[in-house]
Amino acid sequence: MMQTTWVALILGCWSSLYLLDAFLKTQPWSTRRYTTFLDRTGFSVSVCQFRWYSTAMNRTFVRLAQWRPQFLRTWFTCGVFFGLVAMLLSVFLLTLMVFNTLTRNTVENQVLTPVMPGVNLPTSQISYYLLTLLVCGILHEVGHAIAAVREQVRVNGFGLFLLLIYPGAYVDLSSDHLQIISPLRQLRIYCAGVWHNFIIVLIGIAVLFTYPWFLMPFYTTGSGVVITQVSENTAVSGPRGLAVRDPVTSIGGCKVTSIKDWNQCLTASIREPSLGNCLPVSMITELDTSNKKRLDVKSPYIDCCNETSSTHLCFMYHTKNNPDNVYACLPARATTDRPVCKFQSDCYSPNMEMSCVYPSVDNQTKLLRVMHGHKPPLLFLGHPLDLHYSVILSNYIPNSLFIPVNLPYALETFCKYLISLSGALVILNVVPCYALDGQFICQGFIELILRSTIPDKEVRGAIFSLTVLFGTVLLALNVIMAMWVLFVG
């Protein structure tokens, strides 16, 4: 239902924008002013697409292309070699995927996996996904533009677009200038985009492995975990519950120094019986507020407290004189402040009779004491998985209130999207397929390699057409298979 609502909302917004654009262009009182505004700003509206085009970036491209000319020449030449290797590797991988599917071999990981918001992309991470697409698209096109200026090809302009909800970028190069330069110079331009995408992948990997060291002056690790988000309307939310920026150091008596420890402590609390607390029998009798004490009860747990009580909980224990279970309604916080025990022998005292009292709850319900900073401990009563799904944690505890608590998570997530999406753009764009960079890269390689051995231009054209046709069919088959796996399984 939520997905349908979002689709309807997006289509409704685009329809309204398109109708507004058409209305302003057809009305006598607005046509001239509106078209002048569009020409001056570079904006344009079409069906489900919004574009911005400008020549303002041209001078920047010229300045960047004039920086260290010899280095840039070597840089983009390396991109040519990478483009050839990447094209061969991409075609091999996609062919292998089709072969494995047709022969019914098991394919553990798809090379291409469509990313669909609300289907296999969490709605909370849509902003990361769209921002990554925009960054990768801009750097891809900037690579084309700098390489083009470097090879004396005019850049007419640079633009951004929004297609439905997907952002992107494009660069307008002079086709006349492209046709008259050598195949090697063409390849430096054509391969610059995927070359920059590959560099983005390397930078993302480097940042992903080194960012913990950069964050060390601002965050503390190894002493606990910090809460970065608390779900609303849960047992741990509210004024007396857990809050963002709370450092958690233990749960149910289990020490927590990392998210791994947190998960292990919750898992242990699910598998093991509930722990108890040591209380003197005389104190139990004094604090007990139950209306009656149940002896010889066959049920493993009962509720001996008033249902309206929010501070008391029914506990179970036994004494030397009465080995059967005895139930008492005790104040939960005062009881859990006592030493933790697992067995009755853990509570031995030579001066007074002690007893280990256990929460009288079912096997699925646990009483967990969560230590979070300098606040009073949180007493969580319920299934541990409810606690697990109620909060989002981070290993990085900010050293100051001015340091963002979500920065490590945002940086890690953004790097992962950069690596995956930029790598996917490399695989897609180098495929010799119509309308992709691979089409022009393939043409440049054929002209560069076969011009001397196959002087007939028509024969080279036929080889190019067959190669691009094969690449297009190959990519289409992989997309169809990926969509089938995603929606049909």
Residue pairs with C-beta under 8 A, 6 or more apart in sequence:
2 118
3 118
3 119
6 117
6 118
10 164
10 165
14 47
14 48
14 164
17 45
17 50
18 45
18 46
18 47
18 48
21 45
23 30
24 30
24 31
24 34
25 31
25 34
25 35
37 43
38 44
41 52
42 51
42 52
42 53
42 54
42 159
43 50
43 51
43 52
44 50
44 51
44 52
44 53
45 51
48 163
48 164
49 161
49 162
49 163
50 161
50 162
51 159
51 160
51 161
51 162
52 159
52 160
52 161
53 157
53 158
53 159
53 172
54 157
54 158
54 159
55 156
55 157
55 158
57 145
57 157
57 158
58 155
58 157
58 158
61 142
61 145
61 146
61 148
61 149
61 155
61 158
62 149
64 146
64 149
65 72
65 146
65 147
65 149
65 150
69 150
72 146
72 147
72 150
73 150
76 147
76 150
76 188
76 189
76 191
76 192
76 195
77 188
78 195
79 143
79 147
79 188
79 191
79 192
79 194
79 195
79 196
80 184
80 187
80 188
80 191
82 191
82 194
82 195
82 198
83 187
83 190
83 191
83 194
83 195
83 430
83 441
84 445
86 194
86 198
86 426
86 427
86 430
87 430
87 431
87 432
87 438
87 441
87 442
87 445
90 426
90 427
90 428
90 430
90 431
90 438
91 431
91 432
91 471
91 474
93 111
93 427
94 111
94 112
94 427
94 431
94 474
94 475
94 477
94 478
95 474
97 107
97 110
97 111
97 112
97 478
97 481
98 474
98 477
98 478
98 481
99 105
100 106
100 107
101 107
101 481
110 481
110 482
110 485
111 427
111 478
112 424
112 427
112 428
112 478
112 479
112 482
113 120
113 482
113 485
113 486
114 120
114 479
114 482
114 483
114 486
115 121
115 129
116 486
117 123
117 126
117 129
117 165
119 486
119 487
120 486
121 129
125 413
125 417
128 410
128 413
128 414
128 417
129 417
129 421
130 165
130 166
130 167
131 414
132 414
132 417
132 418
132 421
132 422
133 166
133 167
133 168
133 421
134 160
134 167
134 168
134 169
135 200
135 418
136 197
136 200
136 418
136 421
136 422
136 425
137 167
137 168
137 169
138 160
138 169
139 196
139 197
139 200
140 169
140 193
140 194
140 196
140 197
140 425
140 429
141 158
141 169
141 170
141 171
141 193
142 171
142 196
143 192
143 193
143 195
143 196
144 171
144 173
144 189
144 190
144 192
144 193
145 155
145 158
145 171
145 173
146 192
147 188
147 189
147 192
148 154
148 155
148 171
148 173
148 178
148 189
149 155
150 188
151 181
151 185
151 186
151 188
151 189
152 177
152 181
153 173
153 174
153 177
153 178
153 181
153 189
154 173
154 174
154 177
155 171
155 172
155 173
155 174
156 172
156 173
156 174
157 171
157 172
158 169
158 170
158 171
158 172
159 169
159 170
159 171
159 172
160 167
160 168
160 169
160 170
161 167
161 168
161 169
161 170
162 168
173 189
178 186
178 189
183 444
183 445
183 447
183 448
183 451
184 444
184 448
186 440
186 444
186 447
187 441
187 444
187 445
187 448
190 437
190 440
190 441
190 444
191 437
191 441
193 429
193 437
194 425
194 426
194 429
194 430
194 437
194 441
197 422
197 423
197 425
197 426
197 429
198 422
198 423
198 426
200 418
200 422
201 418
201 419
201 422
201 423
201 426
203 418
204 415
204 416
204 418
204 419
204 422
205 415
205 419
207 411
207 415
208 412
208 415
208 416
208 419
211 408
211 411
211 412
211 415
212 221
215 396
215 407
215 408
217 399
218 398
218 399
218 400
218 403
219 396
219 397
219 398
219 399
219 403
219 408
220 396
220 397
220 399
221 258
221 395
221 396
221 397
222 257
222 258
223 247
223 249
223 257
223 397
224 247
224 248
224 249
224 256
224 257
224 397
225 247
225 248
225 256
225 257
225 258
225 259
225 261
225 262
225 393
225 394
225 395
225 397
226 245
226 246
226 247
226 248
226 393
226 394
226 395
226 396
226 397
226 398
226 405
227 242
227 243
227 244
227 245
227 246
227 247
227 248
227 372
227 391
227 392
227 393
228 244
228 392
228 393
228 394
228 405
228 406
228 409
229 244
229 391
229 392
230 236
230 237
230 241
230 242
230 243
230 244
230 390
230 391
230 392
231 237
231 389
231 390
231 391
234 241
234 386
234 390
235 241
235 380
235 381
235 382
235 386
235 387
235 390
236 242
236 370
236 378
236 380
236 387
236 390
236 391
237 390
240 378
241 378
242 248
242 370
242 372
242 378
242 390
242 391
244 405
245 398
245 401
245 405
246 372
246 373
246 375
247 372
247 373
247 397
248 256
248 262
248 370
248 371
248 372
248 393
249 255
249 256
249 257
249 371
249 372
250 256
250 265
250 369
250 370
250 371
251 262
251 265
251 266
251 269
251 368
251 369
251 370
251 371
251 387
252 265
252 269
252 275
252 366
252 368
252 369
252 370
253 275
253 340
253 369
254 261
254 264
254 265
254 268
254 269
255 261
255 265
256 262
256 265
258 395
259 393
259 394
259 395
262 393
263 388
266 384
266 385
266 387
266 388
269 366
269 368
269 384
270 366
270 383
270 384
270 385
273 358
274 358
274 359
274 361
274 366
274 367
275 340
275 341
275 342
275 358
276 315
276 317
276 340
276 341
276 342
276 356
276 357
276 358
276 359
277 335
277 336
277 337
277 338
277 339
277 340
277 341
277 356
277 357
278 338
278 339
278 340
278 341
278 346
278 347
278 354
278 355
278 356
278 357
279 317
279 330
279 335
279 338
279 347
279 354
279 355
279 357
280 349
280 352
280 353
280 354
280 355
281 319
281 352
281 353
281 354
281 355
282 352
282 353
284 315
284 317
284 328
284 330
284 355
284 357
285 328
287 328
287 330
287 331
287 334
287 335
288 328
288 329
288 330
289 305
289 306
289 309
289 312
289 329
289 330
290 304
290 305
290 314
290 327
290 328
290 329
291 304
291 306
292 304
293 304
293 326
293 327
293 328
294 302
294 304
294 325
294 326
294 327
295 322
295 324
295 325
295 326
296 324
297 325
297 327
300 362
300 363
301 314
301 316
301 360
301 361
301 362
302 314
302 327
302 360
303 314
303 360
304 314
304 327
304 328
304 329
304 360
305 312
305 313
305 314
305 329
306 312
306 329
309 329
311 331
311 332
311 333
312 329
312 330
312 331
312 332
313 329
313 330
313 332
313 335
313 359
313 360
313 367
313 381
314 327
314 328
314 329
314 359
314 360
315 327
315 328
315 329
315 330
315 335
315 357
315 358
315 359
315 360
316 325
316 326
316 327
316 357
316 358
316 359
316 360
317 325
317 326
317 328
317 355
317 356
317 357
317 358
318 324
318 325
318 326
318 344
318 355
319 326
319 353
319 355
320 353
327 360
328 357
330 357
332 367
332 379
332 381
333 376
333 377
333 379
335 357
336 367
336 369
336 377
336 379
339 346
339 347
341 347
341 356
342 356
343 356
344 355
344 356
346 356
347 354
347 355
347 356
348 354
359 365
359 366
359 367
359 381
361 367
361 381
364 383
365 381
365 382
365 383
366 380
366 381
366 382
366 383
366 384
367 379
367 380
367 381
368 379
368 380
368 381
368 384
368 387
369 377
369 378
369 379
369 380
370 377
370 378
370 379
370 380
370 387
371 377
372 378
380 387
392 409
394 405
394 406
394 408
394 409
395 408
396 407
396 408
398 404
398 405
404 410
428 436
428 475
429 436
429 437
429 438
430 437
430 438
430 441
431 438
431 471
431 474
431 475
432 438
432 439
432 441
432 442
432 467
432 468
432 470
432 471
432 472
433 439
433 468
433 471
433 472
433 474
433 475
434 468
434 472
438 471
439 468
439 471
442 464
442 467
442 468
442 471
443 464
446 460
446 463
446 464
446 467
447 460
450 460
450 463
451 460
454 460
454 463
